[in-house]
Amino acid sequence: MLKTITARTVLSTKGRQRKLRFRTLSFWRPSDKPVPNATLQVTGVVGWRREGLVYKKNEVFLDIVESVKSSNVFQSVLRCDVTGKILMKCFISGMPDLKLGLNDKIGLEKMSQLKSRPAKSGKTIELDDVTFHQCVNLTRFNSEKTVSFVPPDGEFELMKYCITEGVNLPVRVLPTIKELGRTCMEVNVKVKSVLGSKMFALGVVIKIPVPKQTAKTSFQVTSGRAKYKAATDCLIWKIRKFPGQTKPTMSAEVESISTIAEKKSWTRPPIQMEFQVPMFSASGLRVRFLKVWEKSGYNTVEWVRYITKADSYKIRC
């Protein structure tokens, strides 16, 4: 039974098909040959998992965690990419074999070829680069394009990936800043959520730089709270919970002190934003299936969650 709980992340795609690049996170000595899961293939024993493990309740937790980097000028996106990782916690008995299916383009096309049927319609993504944990069976991945592995006990990082195209930004910032003379500035910021009405972002923080000589500020906000922080020369607007399909605004008037030392106009740094979005994948990566097989035939419960967060989110205006 595959269950989904709060989480965030996801990936994007590229329009053309190409071979995935990958490497394993194993720790080979110089004399070792980098053969995928060589010990498992020869002896049936794995060095990352001990035998005889027993759990009363067999559970698998899978988290897809993505970080978004975005650079924008006004409403134009100059750069946007996602780095993601799949984290797992396995509390399952015996020596199980797990198989994970994702909605990556190459994997779905390979499956349709093996089954001699056309691929189902729906969004697919193309991973730019993949790094696997040493437990992943690379031979099976090359032939079937599915992630098969005998998991370590407890918590571990199954894989990493990145995406540079097709990224869905959950939140957009629309700023308007007017300089009224040398000592006054008017700031208007609208934040637009493109999430569904039942979704939300958490811990939203927007930092708007202001001149170092700022002496007085006043605010009006439709959601959250705003203040001036002299230590960082920024207006800080915080929204604890930001529902989807909403457009909160913040207006501020900033007055600064004119100094004789001023010789050139102030160069405005970019606006920065922080957020976390549960149940959202910026790249579009999805778990199609997670299967657990063990010779004793016990039942398992699989939990999947997604989470997307801002890594470097900058807006220039």
N, C-alpha and C positions, 0 to 999 in steps of 0.2 A: 504494500500500500504506500503510495507516494503522496506525501502531504507537503503543503507549502505554508510557511509562516513568514512573518515580517523579515524583510531583508532588502538588499539593494545591489545593483551593478548590472553590467551587461556589455556587449560588444557590437562592432559594426562590420560592414562588408566592403568588398572591393568588386568592381564590375567584372573583372576577368579572373579566370581560374588559373592558379599556379600552385606549385608544390609547396607544402608547408615546410618550414625550417624548424627543427627541434633539437633539443639536447636533453640528456637526463641529468638529474641532480645527484648522481652517484659519486662515490668517493673511491675511484680506482687508484691503485698504486701504479708507478711507472711500468712495472712488468706485466700488469694486467691487460687483457685484451678487452676493449669496450664492446662486448657482446651483450645485447639486451637480455637481462634476466637469465644469464648463462647458468647460474647455480640452480635456478628453478627448473630449467629445461633438462639438466643432466641428472640432478638428484631429487627434485621435487621439494627441496627445502629452501626456504628464503631466510636471508640473514637479518631482515628488518621486522620479522614477526616470529615470536616463539610459539611452539605448539602447546596444546592443552588448555587454551583459554576458554573459560566458561562464564557466560553471563545469564542471569535469570531473564532479563529483558534485552533482546537483541535490537539495537538501534543504530542508524547511520544518519549523521547530520552533515549536510552539504551547504556551504555558504559561497555564493558568487559575489565577490567584492570588487567593485570597479571605482577607479579614480579618474576624474575628467580634468583635462587641461584645455583651456579655451582662451583665445586672445581675440578681442572684438574691437572694432572701431565703429562707433555709433551702432547701427543695426547690422553691420556686415561682419561676418565671422572670418577672420584671417587664418586662424589655425584652431583645430579641434581634434583631439585624440583621446583615446581611452587606454589605460593599462589596467589589467584585471588579474585576479587570481582566484582559484578554486580551493577553498579550505575545507577540510573534512575532519570529523570526529567519528571514529568507528568503535563501537562497543558491541562486538559480535563474537560469537563463540567459534572455536575450531579454526580451520584454515579455509576461509571462504574465498570465492572468486567473484569479483564485482565487475559489472560492465556498465559504462556510462555513455549515453548517447546525447549529443548536442545538435543544435540546428545549424552547424557549420555547413557551408556549401559543398565542400569536397566530400564530407562524410555522407550527406544525404544522396549525392549523385552516385557515390560508390555503392550504397545500399540498394538504390534503384537498379543498378547494373547487376548486382548479385541476385536480385529477385526478378529480374527481367520484366520490370514494370516501370512506367514513368514516375518521376519524383512527384510527391504531393505538392500542391501549391502552398504558398506561405512564405514568410520572410526567412531568408537564410543569410548567414554572414560568412565572411571570409577572413580568417585569422591571419594577421601579418607575421606573427612569430609565436612559437609555443615552446615552453620549457616544462619538461615533465619530471616528476619525482622518479627515482630509480625503480620503484615498484611497478611502473607501467610497462606492459608487454609491448615493446616497439615493433616486434615482428607482426603481431596481430594488428597493431595500429596501421602499419604500412599496407597490409592486405585488406583489412576491413574498414579502416578509418573510424574505429570505435576505441574508446579508452578502456582497456581491460587491465585488471590489476588485482593482486593479493595485497590488501591494505595493511599498513602497520597498525598496531594497537594504539588507540587514543587519537591524539590530534596531530595532523600533518598537512603540508601544502601539496596538493595533488599536481597542480600545473599553474603556469603563468602564461599570459598572452597580451597582445596589444592590437589596437585597431586605429586606423587613421582616416577612415571614410565611413560615411553613413551614421555618424554619431547623432543621437537625439538629445539635445540639451533640454533638461527638465524645466529650467528657469531662465528667463531673459530679463536683463536690466536695461531700462530705457531712460537715460539721464539727460537733463537739460540744465546747463549751467550758464548763467549770464553775469558778466562783470559790469556792475553799475558804477562806473568811475574807478578810481584807484584803490578805494578802501571798502567798497561794498560789493557783495556777491549774492546772487539769488540761485538757490539750488532746488531743482525739482527732479525727483526720481520716482519712476513707476517700475514696479517689479511684476512681471507677467508670468504666471504659472501655466505651462502647457500640459500639466498632468491631468488625469481624469478627475472628475468631481469627487470620487471616493478616495483619492490618493492625497498625499500631503508631503511637504518637506519639513524637516526638523532642523533646529539650530541655525536658522538663516541669519547671517551677519553680513552687512554691507558697509564697507569702509570708503568714505568719500574724502579725499585729501583736501585740505584748506591751507591758506598761507600761514606761515609761522607766527606772523604778527596778529593773529586773530584775537580779538578782545571781547567780542560779544556775539552770541548766537541765539536764535529763537527757532522753534520747531513746530510743525503740525504733521501728525501722522494719522493714517486711517487704520493702521494695525501695528502692534508692537510698541517699542519705545526707542527714542533717539536721544543722543547726547553728544557733546563735544568733548574729545579727549585731547588735552593739551600735550600730553607726553608723546603722542604719535602724530599730532597735527591732523587729526581726522574727525569727521562726523561719523559716529557709529550708530547704525540703525539695526536693531535686533528684533527678529520675529521668531518666537519660540516654536509655533506651529503654523505653517503656511499651507492652507488647503489648495487643492487643484482648482483650476478655472477661476481664479480670483486675481485681482490687479490692485494690490495695496499701493498707496503713494506716500511719499514723504516730501514736505516742503520746508526749506530752511532759509533764513536770512543771516548772512555772515558779515560782520563788520570787523575790519582790521585797523591797526594803527599805522599811519604813514610815518616812515623813517627817512632821515636824510641820506642814509646809506644806500637806499634803493637806487640802482642804476639801470636795471633791466627788468622787463616784465616777468612775472612769475610763470614758471613752466609747470603745468599741472600734471602730476603723476596719475597713473590709471586708477580707476575705481576697482576695488577688489571685493570678492564675494566668497562666502563659505556656506555650505549646506550639506545635508544628508537626506537621501530620499529612500525610504524603505519600499520594497515591492516594485522597484523600477530598475530597468537595465538600459543604460545609455547606449550600449552597443547593440542591443537586441538579442544577445546570447540567451538561450533558453535550454533547460534540461528536458529532453524528450523522454528519456527513461533512465532509471537507475535500478539495475537488477542485481540481486544477491543470490548466489548459489553456493550451497554447502552440502556435503554428502549426507549429513544427518537430517536434512530437510526441514529445519526449523523455520518459523515465520519471523520476518523482520519488519520493522517500521522505519521508513525512510523520510527524512525531513529535508526540505529544500527551501532556502530563502535567498533573496537578492538584496543588494544594497549599493547605491551609487552615491559618491561624495565628491565634492569639489577639491581638486588638488591645487591647481593654479588657475584661477578664474578672473580674468582682467578685462576691463572695459575702458576704452579711451573715448573721450568726447571733446 
